[in-house]
Amino acid sequence: MSKLFLLLTLALLAAPLAGAKEPFKSEYDSLSEGQVAIKKNRVYRIHVEDLRPTQFGVGRAEIRSRLEEINAMDKDEFRKYLKEKVGSVVIGPGGEYYLVDGHHLASALTMDGRKEMLVRVLDDWSRLTPENFFKRMIKEKRLWPFDEHGNGPKDPSTLPRTIRGLHDDPFRSLAYRVRKAGGFEDLTVPFQEFYWANYFRRFISVEELHKSPKKAIEKAVELAGDLEARKLPGFIPNKKCEKLLKGK
């Protein structure tokens, strides 16, 4: 048996194992690498750096939580995790990929030095003008036009161009912690926690939030069950609120 033949045989035997270690490359086409036939609702690989945000801010608390989860996983667990946490994109003018859902995961992956995630293509609106594209994105609730301070609506053309450009919104972190504490129900409503973040801004100051985070969370959990929050997505009335609602 020649040395060349032996090397070729070993390479062929190793190929299936290599594929098993990198299932994404064999299972999913890449939106970032060359020409690919794009179909609505299909899942693809994409480089995180190629994603355009549809919001101005993120909550660092959730990003840290995602990072802790990811760092505790082995390779197989991580691949399974990504398959369960598929983001969603809309293709905009110039063929740009606008990330609708998955900003916190994308941020965690970026911070951890990981290059790819999985996304589902919701729609291809690349033929629209930038103005009409952003109007439609807002109308379809696929873009959050308020900045990390809750100010807005802002001009969508001023959105960060990359995931790295997202700003920290401490009230988005507060909303995340309140949800984890059972303050409101986790729904599939777009930008759900941003609605709650803007609600909490009205009653809790940034100084209060930074000075005593635990007390701020406790206060926010109480606020989440108040009558004034009843129209927010995932609202769960507290006992005091239930009595008021029954009296109406």
C-alpha positions, 0 to 999 in steps of 0.5 A: 500500500502506497503512502499516498493511498494510505493518506487518502484513505485516512482522509476519507475516514475522517471526513464524516467525523469532521462533518459531525463536529461542524453540522452547521456547515453541512446542514445550513447554507451561509448568507455571508459566504457567496451566492445562496438561494434565499427562501422565506422561513428557511434557516441559514448560517450568518456571520454575526458581524453581518447583522444590522440591529433593529434597536438601539439598546440591549440589557447587559444583564441578559447578555451576561446571563447568555454568556454564562450559559454558553461558557458552561456548554460543551461543543455539542450542547452549544450547537444544540443551543444555537439550533434552539435559539434561532434568530430572525432577519428581514432582508433590507435595501442593499441586501443587508440582513436586519436582525429582528429577534436575537440581539442579546444572543448575537451580543453574547456571541460577539463578546465571546469571540464566536463568529456565527449564529443561525437565523430564519429569513422572515421576508425579503424587502430589499427592493424597497427604498430605505424610507419605505423599508423602515416605515414598513419595519416599524408598522410590522413591529420589527423595529424598536425606534426608541434609544437606550434612554427611552427617547424617541421615536428616533430616525431609523437611519441612525440605528447602530450599524453593527451588533457591537454598536448597541448601547447598554440600557439598564432598564432593559436589564431591569425588565429582564430581571423582573421577568425572571422573578415572575413579575410578568409573563414571557410572551413572543411579543416583539420587543416585549421587555422594552415596553416594560423598560419604558414603563419602569423608567417613569417610576425608578431613577437611573441613580436609584437603579445603580445605587440599590439594584436589589431594591429597584428590582423589588420595587419594579416587581411591585410596579409590574402588578399595578393597575397602570401596567395592565395593558403591557404584554404579559401583565400579571395583576398583583392582589391589590390590582386584582381587587381594583379590577374586580371593583370596576 
